[in-house]
Amino acid sequence: MTKSVCLTTPVVAPNDATVLTPTAEWMHLAGTHKDLLYGFHGSTSSKQPFLSAAYDAADKKGKLTKRELTFYLIDLTYRAPELAESQSLLYGQLAPQLLDKTPFIVSRRLSTETAYDLGLLWQEEARGLVGLRKLKAANVNWSQPSSYMLEFPEVAAQIFKRLPLLKCMLMPMRMTTMPTGSDVCLVGVAPKADAKGVAADVRYKPDVKVDLSFA
């Protein structure tokens, strides 16, 4: 049963930083949106190749190796509402009648019908975002989240507006610094506007605070 979603966002900042704000800049993801917060999701071993790639990309000038800057890891935890009803929404595959009620959408745990219904929303919003011509030219399977989420990841911002009870969505995205074939990572996506109540800390740096106001 999924009661919480944990994300990790890398940030490069001065060695003496006291406050950090999570930003997608160091994740090198294709199709990010300015209103959304991003973090790698999964086990330590599944996240490690992408965190290592983010470190290598940030250290091109050797500032991390020379310890002129520090590579911080911000851990974010999104928790389901403490309501009996919400718990039933987080078990097994998400049924289509619960799509507009769940706090979490996990791309790999949608029923066939729910994946299709979400695909209809995604297609509608993508049409308004990129235009009908580009939409028709894209090779997208609108019944497969792994297809439409990868092709139009920026649509996620509109999905949160269409599904106001949704707190966080786990979806595949491409990391531009990784080689083709190993560039798809599982990412947690959430609205910045709803981040103030999220549990956040800097790994191994308890004295460094996390600013989620995005002021």
Secondary structure, 3 states (H helix, E strand, C coil): CCCEEEEEEEEEEECCCCEECCCHHHHCECCCCCCEEEEECCCHHHHHHHHHHHHHHHCCCCCCCCCCEEEEEEEEEEECCCCHHHHHCCCCCECHHHCCCCCEEEHHHECHHHHHHHHHHHHHHHHHHHCHHHHHHCCCCCCCHHHHHHHCHHHHHHHHHHCCCCCEEEEEEEECCCCCCCCEEEEEEEEHHHCCCCEEEECCCCCCEECCCCC
